[in-house]
Amino acid sequence: MNNLVSKQEVMKEIYNYFKKDEKMALLVGDMGFAVLDDFFNNHKDRAFNTGICEQATISMSAGMYLAGLKPIVYSQVPFLVMRAYEQIRYDLNEHTMNVKLIGVGADNYFSALGRSHCMDNDDLTMMGVFENFKLFSPTKESLKEDIEKMFKYDGPTYLRCL
């Protein structure tokens, strides 16, 4: 049985940090809006739907980081990891950029949508290649501590959830 927490639980915990830090910005790959209502409704100047263009979104997050912001990128696991892998490698990992990636739908959560929305747990293997990334797979017991560690780490992170 999968012990990962839901995207709702993750983003609720992240929001506690986001609402207090004006430098945080959220980039979203055209999804999850019911989960992200607090971000979009209360912080219109820091929450952006970047559309279905994960490669560009990762590069945008790198630019935002270089401009002094603290970007968070939110998208479905296969689209975030597979489509933007080269940008994650060169833009974020190679330069140890403090960008936080949130992959939702881990472990085939979206299997009803077809294989294009699934990755088994290959995302962990692929992201584990990057030496500067810290990886998180929070459970109910570890969620608060994992989110705290994610934000304390001055480098790129990948967090996966359901």
C-alpha positions in Angstrom: 0.0 0.0 0.0 1.2 3.5 -0.9 1.9 5.8 2.1 2.5 9.0 0.1 0.4 12.0 1.0 -2.0 13.7 -1.4 -1.2 16.8 -3.3 -3.8 18.6 -1.2 -1.9 17.8 2.0 1.4 18.8 0.4 0.2 22.1 -1.0 -1.7 23.0 2.2 1.6 22.6 4.1 3.6 24.5 1.5 1.0 27.3 1.6 1.9 28.0 5.3 5.4 29.0 4.0 4.2 30.6 0.8 1.8 33.1 2.4 4.6 34.4 4.7 7.4 34.7 2.1 6.9 37.3 -0.6 9.8 36.0 -2.6 8.2 32.6 -3.2 6.5 32.2 -6.6 4.4 29.2 -7.9 4.6 28.0 -11.5 1.9 25.5 -12.4 1.7 23.2 -15.5 -2.0 23.9 -16.3 -3.5 21.7 -13.6 -4.5 21.4 -9.9 -6.5 24.6 -9.6 -8.9 23.4 -6.9 -5.9 22.3 -4.9 -4.2 25.6 -5.6 -7.1 28.1 -5.0 -5.5 29.8 -2.0 -2.3 30.5 -4.1 -4.2 31.8 -7.1 -6.9 33.7 -5.2 -4.7 35.3 -2.6 -1.4 35.8 -4.5 -2.2 36.6 -8.1 1.2 38.4 -8.5 3.1 35.2 -7.4 1.1 32.3 -8.8 1.2 31.6 -12.5 -0.4 29.0 -14.8 2.5 28.5 -17.3 0.5 26.0 -19.4 1.6 22.7 -20.9 5.3 23.6 -21.4 7.3 22.0 -18.7 10.7 22.7 -20.4 10.1 26.4 -20.6 8.6 26.4 -17.0 11.9 24.9 -15.6 13.9 27.5 -17.5 11.6 30.3 -16.3 12.0 29.0 -12.7 15.8 29.2 -13.2 15.5 32.8 -14.3 13.3 33.7 -11.4 15.8 32.2 -9.0 18.6 34.2 -10.6 16.4 37.3 -10.2 16.2 36.6 -6.4 12.9 34.7 -6.2 12.2 31.3 -4.7 10.3 29.4 -7.4 8.2 26.3 -6.8 7.2 24.3 -9.9 4.0 22.1 -9.7 3.1 19.6 -12.4 2.2 15.9 -12.9 5.2 13.6 -12.3 5.7 12.3 -15.9 5.4 15.7 -17.5 7.7 17.4 -15.0 10.4 14.7 -14.9 10.3 13.3 -18.5 9.6 16.4 -20.5 11.8 18.7 -18.7 14.7 16.4 -17.8 17.4 18.2 -19.7 16.4 21.6 -18.3 16.3 20.1 -14.8 19.8 18.7 -15.3 21.4 21.8 -16.8 19.4 24.7 -15.4 18.8 23.5 -11.9 21.2 20.7 -10.9 24.4 21.9 -12.6 24.0 25.3 -11.0 22.5 24.1 -7.7 19.5 26.5 -8.1 17.2 26.7 -5.2 14.1 25.7 -7.1 11.5 23.3 -5.5 9.8 20.8 -7.8 6.5 19.3 -6.8 5.5 16.2 -8.8 1.9 15.1 -8.3 0.3 11.8 -9.3 3.2 9.6 -8.2 3.2 5.8 -8.5 0.5 5.8 -11.3 -2.1 7.7 -9.4 -3.5 9.0 -12.7 -3.6 5.5 -14.3 -7.2 6.1 -15.5 -5.8 8.7 -17.8 -3.5 6.2 -19.6 0.2 5.4 -19.6 1.1 8.9 -20.7 0.2 10.0 -17.2 2.1 7.3 -15.4 5.7 6.6 -14.5 5.6 3.8 -11.9 8.4 4.9 -9.6 10.9 5.7 -12.4 10.9 9.3 -11.4 12.8 8.4 -8.3 15.5 6.7 -10.3 15.7 9.5 -12.8 15.8 12.3 -10.3 18.2 10.3 -8.1 20.9 10.7 -10.8 21.2 14.4 -9.9 23.8 14.9 -7.2 22.6 18.4 -6.1 18.9 17.4 -5.7 17.3 16.3 -2.5 14.3 14.0 -3.0 11.2 13.8 -0.7 8.3 11.3 -0.7 6.3 12.5 2.3 4.0 10.4 4.3 1.5 11.6 6.9 4.1 11.1 9.6 6.9 12.9 7.7 5.0 15.7 5.8 5.8 18.7 8.1 9.4 17.6 8.6 9.9 17.0 4.9 8.5 20.3 3.9 10.6 22.1 6.5 13.8 20.3 5.2 12.8 21.1 1.6 12.7 24.8 2.3 15.8 24.8 4.5 17.9 23.1 1.8 19.6 25.8 -0.3 19.4 23.9 -3.5 17.1 22.1 -5.9 14.5 19.6 -4.5 12.0 17.1 -5.9 9.0 16.2 -3.9 6.6 13.5 -5.1 3.0 12.9 -3.9 -0.3 11.5 -4.9 
